[in-house]
Amino acid sequence: MPGAVSKAALLAELRTRIRRLEGLGGDGGDQVLPLGVPVLDGALPDGGLPLGCLHEVTAEDRGAGTAFAAALLARLAAARGAPAVWIVRGRDLHAAGLAAYGLTPDRLIAVRAVRDADALWAMEEALRCKGLSAVLGETGRLDLTAGRRLQLAAEAGGVTGLLLVDGGHTGVASVAVTRWHIAPAPSSAAPDEPGVGESRWRVDLLRCRGGHPGSWELGWRNGALACGADIPAERFAAVA
């Protein structure tokens, strides 16, 4: 019926406008990327990580933060079939380590920036490039003006942005759609397997527009994120 179709189209347009005002970059569907962990996807809006907007990852332990960010970036690159950009600050990326999380050289463009201004300029320009899947920038403290510029660039290009921030800045105001805090967790090797076991992290989703904060223990298992165990709510309350 024409009336019903018009009403459905109007509701869809209203939802899209609301999501854009919230900085979520679209109206569900292919505008989110499931991370493959049901308990985690259930906390995210529309069942996945919102695309075409800005996300923030903080970690006191640089190795844990880098590993989790690499896993997210690899999933974004694979889903979109396009390379991702990693803007590096003052250190080298370990290619073999990134490849272990699925971020292989054919999916990655590394850019080195010395100054904060150069890193932010490179990230903003890359976010406007529609041929990329995602852009990660290693940053220090970011003011709201710089954050808004990156968010607008992500929306304009439809490219997902990740900020990998030093863990000391978790309390700084941010325009990011999601804010994550990553900490290392003990690995759990099987009795009959050599080595130290799978990588594991304590993952706190501190903020999520349209979703629900929470805490989980996640691991990297068989080339994908996997849930180790839910973390009691009182432990999350202590962090948030």
N, C-alpha and C positions, 0 to 999 in steps of 0.2 A: 504494500500500500504506500502511495506517495507520501502521505502524512507521517507514517511510521518511519519511512526511510529518511525523511527530512529531520525528524526528531532525533534519530540515531546519529545522523551526521552532525547535528548541532551539538549533541552531547559529546561526541568524539572531539570536535573542535574545541569545546570548553575544557575538556580534560587536557588536551595538548597545550592550550594556553596556560593553564594552571601549572603544568609540569615545567613549562618554559620559565614561568615566573619563579618557580622553586629552583631553577638551575638544573633540572633533571634531563634536559636535552631531547625530550620526545614523549611519545605515548606508548610505553610498554613495547611488547613484541620484540622486534629486532633492535630496540633501543636499550636493552639490557643484555648482559652476558652472564648466564649461569656459571658459577665457579665449580660446579660438579660435586659440592658437598651439601646434601639436602638441608641439614640443620643450619648451615650458614646462608644458603640461598633463601631459606625461609625468613631470615631476618632482614634481607635486602628488599628494596621496593620492586614489585613485579617479579620477584624470584631471581634476581641477578644483579650484577654490578652495573649501575647506570653508565651508559656510554655518552661520549660527546660532552663531558664535563670534567671537573677537577676533583681529584682524590688526594688524600694526604696520608703518608705512612711515616710514622716516627719509630725510632728504636735506639735505646742506649747502646745495644750491641750491634755494631755496624754489620757484622757477618749475618746475623739473623735478619736484619732489615733488608740487606741486599738480596738474600736468598728469596725472601717472600716477595719482594718487588719483582725479581726476575721471573718467578713463577707466574705472577699476574701479567707481566708484560708478554711473556711467551704465549699465554692463553689468548690475550688480545690479538697478538700478531697472527696466530694460527686461525682464529675465528674470522678475522677480516681478510686474511690472505694478503697482507701488506706488511712491509717492514715497520719496525718500531725504532724510535730514536732514544738514546740514552745520553744525557748531557752530564759529563763527568767533571768533577771538581777535585783537582789536586791528587789524584791517584789513578792507578791503572785498573782496568777491568780484567778479571781472569777468565779468558775465553772458555777454557775447559770447565770451570766451575759453573758459568752461566749455562753452558750447553747441557749440563747435568739436570737443569731445571727446564729444559726445552727451548731455551733461548739460544739457538744456534746462530753462527755467523751470517747465514743467508737471511735471517730475520732481523738483524740488528745493524743499526748505524750508530757508531759512537762519535760523539762530539766533545772535544775538550774545551772548557772555558776556565779562564784564570780568575776573572773578576765577577762579582755578583751581577753587575749590570750586564755583562756579556752573556752570562748564563740565562738570565731572565729574558733578554732580547732573543736569544737563540730558541728558547722554549716557546715564546709567544709566536715567533715566525713559523716554527715547526708545527704548532697546533693549528695553524691556518692552512696547512698543506693537506688537501683532501686525499692525497695518495698514501698517507701514513695511517697506521692502525692506532698508534699510541705514542706519547712522548713522556719520558721520565726525566725530571730535573733534580739534581742533588742541590739542595738549597739550605741556607741557614734561616734565620728569622725573616719572615715575609710579611710586609705590612698589608693592610686591607686593600689599598689602591693597587699594588702589584698583583695581589690575588685576584681582584676583580678583572684586571686586564687579561690574566691567563684564563679565567673562566669564560670571558667573552670570546677570546680567541678559540677556545675549545668548542664553544657552541657554534661559532662561525664556520669552523672547518669540519665539524662533526668528528673530531679526533679526541680520544680520551687522554687526559693528562694525569700524571702521577707525580707528586712531590715527595721526594725522599728526604726527610727532615731530621736533623740532629735531635736525639731524644730529649734534650734539655728544653725544647720549645713546645712541649705538649700543651701548655696552658695558654698559648698565644691565640688570639682571635683569628679565625680563618673563614674563608668563603667556601671551602671545600665541601662537596656534597657528602663525602664520607671521610671520617678520620679514624685511622687504625694505629694501634700501638702494638709492636711486635717485640717479644722477648724469647730467648732460647729456652727450650724445655729438654729434659733428659730424653735421649734416644732410647729405643727399645729394640735391640737386636734379638732375633729368634735364637734359641739355644744352639741350633745346628748351622747358623750362619756366621761366617767370619766378619770381622770389622766392628764398627761402632754402631751400626744400625741406621735406620732411616732418620733423616733430618726431622726435627719436631720444633714447633713454636707455640708459645702462649700468645694467642691472637685476641686482642681486645678491640671490638668495634665500638669506639667511644661516641661516635656521632654518625647518624645516617638519616638524611632527609627522606621522609616517606617510609622509613624502615624502623627497625628496633635494635638498639645497642645490645651487646652481649659479649660473652667471652667463651673461647673454645681452645682446646688443644688440637692443633692441626699438624699433620705430617706430610712428607713427600713420599708417596708410595706408588711404585709401578708407573712412574711418569705422570703423576697427577696428585692434586691435593686430596687429602683424606682426613677424616675426623678421627683423632685419637681418643678424646674423651671430653665431655662437657665440663666446664669449670664451675664450681659452686657459685651461686649468685653473690654470696657475701664477699668472695675474693674480687669479683668484678666491681662491687660497690666501693671497695677500698681503692681501686685504681681510678674509676670515673669520678 
